[in-house]
Amino acid sequence: MCNTSAYAHQIVLGVFFMITGTKIITGKMANEFKRFGLPPVFNFLTGFLEIVGSIGMIVGIWLPAAVLISGLLLGSTMLVAALILLVIARDPVKNAVPAIILCVLSFTSAGYPFF
C-alpha cells in the first residue's frame, strides 16, 4: 500500500475514534454500556482507549511504532465490542458489523509499518 493511502486510512480512523471516544467518555453512550450490564467506569475506559488510539493513529504518520500500537489497541477494543454485542447483549450479527469492520481496519493499519 502506498504511503498516501495508508496515511489517509490512519487519518480517517484517527478522526473517527476521536469523535466516538469523546462521545463515549462524556457519557453520551452510557445507556449502551448500561444495556450490556457494564459499570460506568467502562464508559471512561473505552472512551479513553479510543482517544489514545486515535492520537496514536495520527502520530503514526511520523512515528511508525505508534500506528502499530494504536492499530492493535483499537482493533482489540473493537473485537471486544463485537463480542459484547454478540455474546452479552445477544444482538443480531448486523448490529456487530460496524465493530467488526472497524476491528479489521484497525488491525490492518497496525501492519502499515511493515509494508
N, C-alpha and C positions, 0 to 999 in steps of 0.2 A: 504494500500500500504506500502510495506516495505521501510525503510528509504533509502536504496541504490537506488531503482528505483526512488524515489521522488527526491533524490539528483541529479541523472543523468538527470532527466527531468528539474530540475532547472538549471543545468549547460548548457544543450543544449539550453534552452530558453535564458539564460543569454548571452551566446556566440552569438546566432543568433541575438538578439536585439542589442547587442553592435555593431555588424557588420552593421546591417541595420540602426541603429541610427546614426552611424558615417557617413555612406553613405548619409543619408538624411541631416544631419546638415552641411555637407561640400558642399551641393548644387548639388550633383550628380544626384538627382532625382527631380530637380527643374522643369523640363518640365512636370512631372506628376502633381505637385501641380498647375502649371500654367494651365494645361488642365482642372483641376477642378475649375478654377477661384478663387483660393485661393491666398491671398497676400504672398509675400516671407517670411514674419515673421513665417508662418506656417511651412516652412522648418526647421527653427531653433527650434520652439516649439515642433514639432513632434520628431525631432532628439533628442532633449534634454530629452523629456519624455521617449523615448526608451532607451537612455543611462542610465538615472537614474533608470529605471525599471530593466535593465539588471544587474546593480550593486546590486540592492536590491535582485534579484534572487540568486546571488552568496552569498551575506551576509546572506541571509535567511537560509543557511545551518547551521549557528551558532546562528542566531537570528530569530526565527520563525515569529515574527511580521513583519519583513522586507519582507518575501515572501508573506505574506497576503496582505500587502500594494502594493507591486510590481505586484502581480498577478492581483489585482483589477485595478491598473493603466494601465498595459499593455493590459488586457482584454478589458477595456473601450476604449483604444486607437484603438485597432483592430476592435472593434464593430463600432466605428465612421468611420474607414477606409472602412469597408464593406458597411456601409450605404452611404458613399460618392460615392463609386463606383457604387452602385445600383441606388441611387436616383438622385444625381447631375450629374454624368458622364453618367448615363444610360447604363453602361456596362452590358454585359450578366452575368448571375449568375456565370458562370465558372470563370470569372475574379475575383470574390469576394471570391471564395472558399479558397484560401490561408489565407486571412484575417480572415475568419470565423473559420478556423481550429486553427489559432494562438489565436483567441479570446477564443475559448473553452479550449485550452491547458493552456492559461494564467489564466483563471478563475478557472480551475481545480487545478492549483498549489496554488492558494490562499487558498484552503481548506486543504492543507497539514498539517498546524499546528493543525488541528482538527482531523486528522486520527490517 
